[in-house]
């Protein structure tokens, strides 16, 4: 597969040379085998530290794919029913009118609590018990089950607490991920809460530039979903405490190999390397679109191409994430700033793209990672 690596390496180099990227890592699995493993650029443009295959990157909402998968594993074991209220597993969540919110509502961003707690600090965001207590007591902005309102951060704690409450061993969620997903699959560089040893390998983020003059300000719901004091910036996600905390909606730190290996399990129908985590039937269901497909999300102010399972789906862009291609069976999760991972179950292709320059591309043509996705599909004869 030397040729495919050369093809994708050229696309990575072009993204850095012409697309403004700083450091990029790309890995892809095809039919359960690692076929792409390339990187380029700088992990830290302030020091000149180069990216290598072991560099770790914050991937923000790509984390949601891992968190959702943990919940699906509990459903596979008969420990969670998607149609039951969240409060069946987490009784305190019923407070202030949220008793009817179901697990499926949480997966599809419809519990009505997309906002972070008022005045939340980075320190408080790192405190699992504090966050869980705040979300349990929160009053919904929308009646649960009625409105799409992207839970930028809160998705993670809601889903993960359902997992934690149904885990027979009552493990912390980050430990559950390591023991139930990473260890069985041999994934060694995927963290929701790093160890001290991992920190020197993490790339430094370059924050998004200020929007051009005249750009409309984000609406109050979007600002409340990701308040500035806990924003997706180096000053927050470069903090030692934030990196070590379990922030299950946005705190994932990984390299492209591990990200792609996780998605390879999904691309192969729930199994990889002789280890099965999910049934083929369940994984196939992940590409079922959620109801009200054309609904404008109240937080992001655009239509989202979401499935019933917590994943974003492929298809025409917009609304599908452009990098992943147009197959409607593809499941993915993008992260703030452009990171993304996906699984195409028809081709049995899985891809992870990690990088450290935050951007917000408005069109596929503006996305410097788009040619990388095209290069992978084209080079493998899957276009």
C-alpha positions in Angstrom: 0.0 0.0 0.0 3.0 2.3 -0.5 1.2 4.1 -3.3 -1.8 5.1 -1.2 0.4 6.5 1.5 2.2 8.6 -1.1 -1.1 9.8 -2.5 -2.4 10.8 0.9 1.0 12.3 2.0 0.8 14.6 -1.0 -2.6 15.7 0.1 -1.4 16.3 3.6 1.6 18.3 2.4 -0.7 20.4 0.1 -3.1 21.1 3.0 -0.1 22.5 5.0 1.5 24.3 2.1 -1.6 25.7 0.4 -4.5 25.2 2.9 -3.0 26.9 5.9 -2.8 23.7 8.0 0.0 23.6 10.7 0.2 19.9 11.8 -1.9 17.0 10.4 -2.1 13.3 11.0 -4.1 10.9 8.9 -4.7 7.2 9.3 -7.1 4.8 7.5 -8.2 1.2 7.9 -9.6 -0.8 5.0 -11.2 -4.2 5.7 -9.6 -4.2 9.2 -6.0 -3.4 8.0 -4.1 -0.1 8.5 -3.5 1.1 5.0 -2.8 4.8 5.5 -0.5 6.2 8.2 0.9 9.6 7.3 1.6 13.0 8.9 3.2 16.3 8.4 3.9 19.8 9.8 4.3 21.1 13.3 2.8 20.0 16.5 3.8 23.3 18.0 4.4 26.2 15.7 5.8 28.3 18.6 8.6 25.9 19.3 9.0 24.1 15.9 8.2 20.7 17.4 7.3 18.5 14.5 4.4 16.1 14.2 5.1 12.4 14.2 3.0 9.3 14.3 2.7 9.4 18.1 1.7 13.0 18.4 -1.6 13.4 20.2 -4.3 15.9 19.3 -7.4 17.3 21.0 -10.3 16.2 18.8 -13.3 17.8 20.6 -16.6 16.4 19.5 -15.1 13.4 17.7 -15.1 12.2 21.4 -18.9 11.9 21.1 -18.6 8.9 18.8 -16.7 7.1 21.5 -19.1 8.1 24.2 -22.1 7.1 22.2 -20.5 3.7 21.4 -20.1 3.0 25.1 -23.8 3.6 25.5 -24.6 1.3 22.6 -22.5 -1.4 24.2 -24.6 -1.1 27.3 -27.7 -1.4 25.2 -26.2 -4.5 23.5 -25.8 -6.0 27.0 -29.4 -5.4 27.8 -28.5 -2.8 30.4 -29.9 0.3 28.6 -33.2 0.7 26.6 -33.1 3.6 24.2 -36.8 4.4 24.7 -36.7 4.5 28.5 -36.4 7.9 30.3 -32.9 8.9 31.3 -34.3 9.2 34.8 -35.0 5.4 34.8 -31.2 5.1 35.1 -30.4 8.4 36.7 -33.4 9.4 38.9 -32.2 12.9 39.7 -32.3 13.8 36.1 -36.1 14.1 36.2 -36.0 17.4 38.1 -37.5 20.5 36.7 -39.5 18.9 33.9 -37.0 16.5 32.3 -38.7 13.3 33.4 -39.9 12.5 29.9 -36.5 12.9 28.2 -35.4 9.5 26.9 -32.0 8.0 26.1 -32.8 8.4 22.4 -33.5 12.1 23.0 -30.0 12.4 24.5 -28.5 10.6 21.5 -30.3 12.9 19.1 -29.7 16.2 20.9 -33.3 16.6 22.0 -33.3 16.6 25.8 -33.7 20.3 25.9 -30.6 21.1 27.9 -27.9 22.2 25.4 -26.6 24.9 27.7 -23.7 24.6 30.1 -24.4 25.6 33.7 -24.5 29.4 34.2 -21.1 30.8 35.0 -19.3 27.5 34.7 -15.5 27.6 35.0 -12.9 25.4 33.6 -12.3 24.0 37.1 -15.9 23.2 37.5 -16.1 21.6 34.1 -13.4 19.2 35.3 -15.4 18.1 38.3 -17.6 15.2 37.3 -19.9 15.2 40.3 -20.4 19.0 40.1 -21.4 18.8 36.4 -23.7 15.8 36.9 -25.4 17.6 39.8 -25.9 20.8 37.7 -27.3 19.0 34.7 -29.7 16.9 36.8 -31.1 20.1 38.3 -31.2 22.1 35.1 -34.5 23.4 33.7 -34.8 22.6 30.0 -34.8 25.4 27.4 -37.1 23.3 25.2 -39.6 20.6 26.1 -37.6 17.3 26.0 -38.1 15.4 22.7 -39.5 18.4 20.8 -36.6 20.4 19.4 -33.1 19.8 17.9 -30.7 21.8 20.0 -27.1 20.5 19.6 -25.7 19.6 23.0 -22.1 20.7 22.2 -20.7 19.7 25.6 -23.7 18.4 27.7 -24.3 15.5 25.4 -21.2 13.9 26.8 -22.2 14.0 30.5 -25.8 12.9 29.9 -24.8 9.8 27.8 -21.8 8.9 30.0 -23.7 9.1 33.2 -26.2 6.7 31.8 -23.3 4.4 31.0 -21.8 4.9 34.5 -25.1 4.2 36.2 -25.6 1.0 34.4 -22.0 -0.3 34.5 -22.1 -3.3 36.8 -18.6 -2.4 38.0 -19.6 1.3 38.6 -16.3 2.5 37.0 -15.4 6.1 36.2 -16.4 6.7 32.6 -12.8 7.3 31.3 -11.8 3.9 32.8 -14.8 2.3 31.2 -13.6 3.5 27.8 -10.1 2.2 28.4 -11.2 -1.2 29.7 -14.2 -1.9 27.5 -13.2 -0.3 24.2 -9.5 0.5 24.0 -8.0 -2.5 25.7 -10.0 -5.2 23.8 -9.2 -3.5 20.4 -5.6 -2.8 21.2 -6.1 1.0 21.0 -3.2 2.6 22.9 -3.6 6.3 22.2 -7.2 7.3 22.7 -7.9 9.1 25.9 -10.8 10.9 27.6 -8.6 12.1 30.4 -4.9 11.7 29.8 -2.1 10.2 32.0 0.8 12.4 33.0 3.0 10.5 30.6 0.9 11.4 27.6 1.0 15.2 28.0 4.4 16.0 26.3 3.1 14.4 23.1 0.0 16.7 22.8 0.0 19.2 19.9 -0.6 22.8 20.7 -3.8 24.3 19.2 -3.8 27.4 17.1 -7.1 29.1 17.8 -9.6 30.2 15.2 -9.0 33.7 13.9 -11.5 36.4 14.9 -14.5 36.4 12.4 -14.4 39.1 9.7 -16.0 42.4 10.5 -19.7 42.3 9.9 -20.1 38.6 10.7 -23.3 38.1 12.7 -22.6 37.3 16.4 -23.4 33.7 17.5 -26.9 33.4 19.0 -27.3 33.2 22.8 -28.0 29.4 22.6 -24.7 28.8 20.9 -22.9 31.0 23.3 -24.5 29.2 26.2 -23.7 25.8 24.8 -20.0 26.6 24.7 -19.4 29.7 26.9 -16.3 31.7 26.2 -14.6 30.8 29.5 -14.7 27.1 28.6 -14.3 27.6 24.8 -12.6 25.4 22.3 -9.2 27.2 22.6 -5.7 26.4 23.7 -6.1 28.5 26.8 -8.8 26.0 28.0 -8.0 22.7 26.4 -4.3 23.2 27.0 -4.8 23.3 30.7 -3.3 20.3 32.6 -6.5 19.9 34.6 -8.7 19.9 31.5 -6.5 17.5 29.7 -6.7 15.1 32.7 -10.4 15.4 33.3 -13.0 13.2 31.8 -15.0 15.5 29.5 -17.0 13.0 27.5 -18.5 15.3 24.9 -15.4 17.2 23.9 -12.3 16.2 25.9 -10.9 13.4 23.7 -7.2 13.4 23.0 -5.9 10.9 20.5 -3.7 10.2 17.5 -5.0 9.4 14.1 -4.0 5.7 14.2 -6.1 5.1 17.4 -9.0 7.2 16.1 -9.1 5.3 12.8 -8.8 1.9 14.6 -11.8 2.8 16.7 -13.8 3.7 13.6 -12.5 0.5 11.9 -14.5 -1.5 14.5 -17.6 0.3 13.3 -16.7 0.0 9.6 -16.4 -3.8 10.1 -19.8 -4.2 11.7 -18.8 -3.9 15.3 -15.8 -6.2 15.3 -12.1 -5.9 14.7 -9.2 -8.3 15.0 -11.4 -11.1 16.3 -13.0 -8.9 19.0 -16.7 -8.1 18.7 -18.1 -5.1 20.7 -21.4 -4.6 18.9 -23.6 -6.7 16.7 -23.7 -6.1 12.9 -27.4 -5.3 13.1 -26.9 -2.6 15.8 -24.1 -1.0 13.8 -26.2 -1.0 10.7 -28.9 0.8 12.6 -26.6 3.7 13.3 -27.0 5.1 9.8 -30.8 5.4 10.2 -31.6 9.1 10.0 -33.3 10.7 13.0 -36.8 12.1 12.6 -37.5 15.6 11.2 -34.4 15.5 9.0 -34.9 19.0 7.7 -35.2 20.7 11.0 -33.0 23.6 11.7 -31.0 23.1 14.9 -31.7 25.8 17.4 -28.1 26.0 18.7 -26.1 25.8 15.4 -28.7 27.5 13.3 -28.5 25.0 10.4 -29.7 21.5 9.5 -27.7 18.6 10.8 -27.5 15.3 9.1 -27.8 13.2 12.3 -28.7 9.6 12.8 -30.7 8.0 15.6 -27.5 6.8 17.2 -25.5 10.0 18.0 -23.5 9.9 14.8 -23.5 12.3 11.8 -24.3 10.7 8.5 -22.8 10.9 5.0 -24.6 12.3 2.0 -24.7 15.5 0.1 -23.0 18.5 1.8 -24.6 20.4 3.3 -25.9 19.1 5.6 -23.5 16.1 5.7 -19.9 16.7 6.8 -18.1 17.2 3.5 -14.9 15.3 4.2 -16.5 11.9 4.7 -18.1 11.5 1.3 -21.6 11.1 0.1 -22.5 7.5 1.1 -25.6 7.9 3.3 -24.5 4.8 5.3 -21.3 6.4 6.5 -21.3 7.3 10.2 -19.0 9.9 11.6 -18.4 12.6 14.1 -16.7 15.9 13.4 -15.1 18.0 16.1 -14.8 21.7 16.6 -12.0 23.2 14.4 -12.1 20.5 11.8 -11.0 17.2 13.3 -13.1 14.2 12.1 -13.3 10.5 12.0 -15.7 8.2 10.0 -16.6 4.7 9.1 -18.0 3.7 5.7 -19.5 0.2 6.4 -20.1 -0.5 2.7 -16.4 -0.1 1.8 -15.3 -1.2 5.3 -13.2 2.0 5.3 -12.4 3.9 8.5 -10.5 7.2 8.6 -9.1 9.5 11.4 -7.9 13.0 10.7 -6.3 15.0 13.5 -4.9 18.5 13.3 -4.1 21.5 15.4 -5.2 24.6 13.4 -8.8 25.4 14.4 -11.0 26.5 11.5 -14.7 26.8 10.7 -15.1 26.1 7.0 -18.5 27.3 5.7 -18.3 25.2 2.4 -16.5 22.1 1.3 -14.3 24.3 -0.9 -13.1 26.1 2.1 -12.2 23.0 4.0 -8.5 22.2 3.6 -9.0 18.6 4.8 -11.6 17.9 2.0 -8.9 16.9 -0.5 -7.4 14.5 2.0 -10.7 12.6 2.2 -10.9 12.6 -1.6 -7.3 11.4 -1.9 -8.1 8.4 0.4 -11.2 7.4 -1.5 -9.6 8.0 -4.9 -6.3 6.3 -4.0 -8.2 3.2 -2.8 -10.5 3.1 -5.8 -13.5 3.9 -3.7 -14.5 7.2 -5.3 
